[in-house]
Amino acid sequence: MIKLVSELIQQRDAQTPGSLYYWTQILFSYNSNHLEGTQLTQDQTQELFETGRLTTTTSIKFDDALETANHFRAFDQILNTIDDPLSKQYIFDLHQILKGGTSQDWDPRYNVGGFKREAKMLTGQQLSTSAAEAPDQTIHLFCEWNRHQYTDLADFAAFHKRFEVIHPFSDGSGRIGRLLLFKELCRCGQMPFFISSDRHTDYLDALAAYTADPGQLRHLFATEQQAYTQAVLQLNALETTSK
């Protein structure tokens, strides 16, 4: 999807209002953060993207607003580095962007920009890979992944599931994993997508059931990929009409 990436970067640099880049930034950040419990609405996410500030009478957590804005920067980072191989340093840099300046950034227990220091309980009562094993397993996963050019969504589902089981960070592994998914789909010439927070239960169920039913996660990915494809086509048609 080099053409798509080029289009997104061009729209970003031109600051094109209402473009695919504009809506991808807003919806990707809103949905990925909302999957993790962030309370900002889509309208607030849009306002933050457009103006860099929030005007609201309701109480908002500082970290929620900052991580939403940081996700905009993290998405720009993956656009700028689409062809870069995955590595420990790559995800450390991405994690530092996502969590930079938050309360966790100042708390050594979270080790922002570095591997977790204790295992995490995942959905379905599954314990993630131990902190001691996470570095080697992450590096091994990336070494295996970087060797090939993938075309089947089943491969991306397997990669995403493995990354989330390793859960390399104390917090933010889900968002980093979904950013990597978007990046690697583009790198491998496939249509990217993001997961709607409306599919929160479906997403968690598919991850939890992956060992017994890997097709469930692949099907979810295919559905979300189709939705993003439709959005691309609609926005391109509107752009063509307006010219």
Buried (B, 14 or more C-beta within 10 A) or exposed (E): BEEBBEBBBEBBEEEBEEBBBBBBBBBBBBBBBBBBEBEBBBEBBBBBBEEEEBEEEEEBBEBBBBBBBBBBEBBBBBBEBBEBEBBBEBBBBBBBBBBBBBEBBEEEEBBBBBBBEEBBEBEEEBEBBEBEEBBEBBEEBBEEBBEEEBEEBBBBBBBBBBBBBBBBBBBBBBBBBBBBBBBBBBBBEBBBBBBBBEBBEBBBBBBBBBEEEBEBBBBBBBBBBEBBEEBBEEBEEEBEEEE
